[in-house]
Amino acid sequence: MKTNAYAERFVRSIKDECLDRMIFVGQASLGRAVSEYMHHYHTERNHQGLDNRLIVPGSRRQPAAQSMAVRGLEEH
């Protein structure tokens, strides 16, 4: 099942690139981090399985407009 492989890869990505790097102080902070990561994952992060293209082409934010959370993830 390819779907299971995609799900497992996404879970590994969000854990490695987001959840394992942050300390959450409640459900709201976790929800915000996941929401920011989802935006980053779909619109700003290159994907090797797509020949290093974006999932949603042409939607990349300008660096100055990126959230602090996403910038922090990219710096590590």
C-alpha positions as a Python dict, from the first residue, in 0.01 Angstrom:
ca = {
    (1, 'M'): (0, 0, 0),
    (2, 'K'): (156, 323, -116),
    (3, 'T'): (-82, 534, 92),
    (4, 'N'): (57, 389, 414),
    (5, 'A'): (413, 469, 302),
    (6, 'Y'): (315, 832, 232),
    (7, 'A'): (148, 862, 572),
    (8, 'E'): (448, 713, 750),
    (9, 'R'): (685, 951, 567),
    (10, 'F'): (472, 1252, 661),
    (11, 'V'): (461, 1148, 1027),
    (12, 'R'): (840, 1110, 1028),
    (13, 'S'): (880, 1451, 862),
    (14, 'I'): (654, 1641, 1101),
    (15, 'K'): (818, 1474, 1402),
    (16, 'D'): (1175, 1540, 1283),
    (17, 'E'): (1121, 1889, 1144),
    (18, 'C'): (869, 2028, 1393),
    (19, 'L'): (744, 1835, 1694),
    (20, 'D'): (1078, 1707, 1824),
    (21, 'R'): (1224, 2060, 1813),
    (22, 'M'): (963, 2240, 2018),
    (23, 'I'): (825, 2245, 2370),
    (24, 'F'): (449, 2296, 2382),
    (25, 'V'): (269, 2471, 2665),
    (26, 'G'): (-79, 2349, 2580),
    (27, 'Q'): (-302, 2223, 2305),
    (28, 'A'): (-324, 2566, 2141),
    (29, 'S'): (52, 2592, 2091),
    (30, 'L'): (63, 2238, 1949),
    (31, 'G'): (-224, 2320, 1713),
    (32, 'R'): (-54, 2636, 1593),
    (33, 'A'): (276, 2457, 1533),
    (34, 'V'): (105, 2182, 1332),
    (35, 'S'): (-91, 2438, 1132),
    (36, 'E'): (224, 2638, 1053),
    (37, 'Y'): (409, 2321, 959),
    (38, 'M'): (126, 2208, 729),
    (39, 'H'): (142, 2541, 546),
    (40, 'H'): (519, 2512, 522),
    (41, 'Y'): (499, 2146, 408),
    (42, 'H'): (254, 2219, 126),
    (43, 'T'): (372, 2558, 3),
    (44, 'E'): (737, 2615, 98),
    (45, 'R'): (912, 2278, 135),
    (46, 'N'): (1065, 2102, -165),
    (47, 'H'): (971, 1734, -199),
    (48, 'Q'): (1223, 1480, -323),
    (49, 'G'): (946, 1253, -456),
    (50, 'L'): (829, 1542, -676),
    (51, 'D'): (1175, 1609, -822),
    (52, 'N'): (1235, 1875, -552),
    (53, 'R'): (927, 2073, -651),
    (54, 'L'): (663, 2222, -423),
    (55, 'I'): (329, 2047, -372),
    (56, 'V'): (151, 2377, -442),
    (57, 'P'): (370, 2557, -701),
    (58, 'G'): (384, 2936, -704),
    (59, 'S'): (267, 2976, -345),
    (60, 'R'): (600, 3026, -170),
    (61, 'R'): (596, 3312, 84),
    (62, 'Q'): (852, 3586, 73),
    (63, 'P'): (1121, 3531, 343),
    (64, 'A'): (1019, 3843, 535),
    (65, 'A'): (661, 3716, 561),
    (66, 'Q'): (752, 3375, 703),
    (67, 'S'): (643, 3305, 1056),
    (68, 'M'): (902, 3283, 1332),
    (69, 'A'): (815, 2917, 1385),
    (70, 'V'): (884, 2820, 1026),
    (71, 'R'): (1203, 3027, 1008),
    (72, 'G'): (1322, 2853, 1323),
    (73, 'L'): (1256, 2514, 1169),
    (74, 'E'): (1447, 2599, 854),
    (75, 'E'): (1751, 2730, 1043),
    (76, 'H'): (1813, 2396, 1217),
}
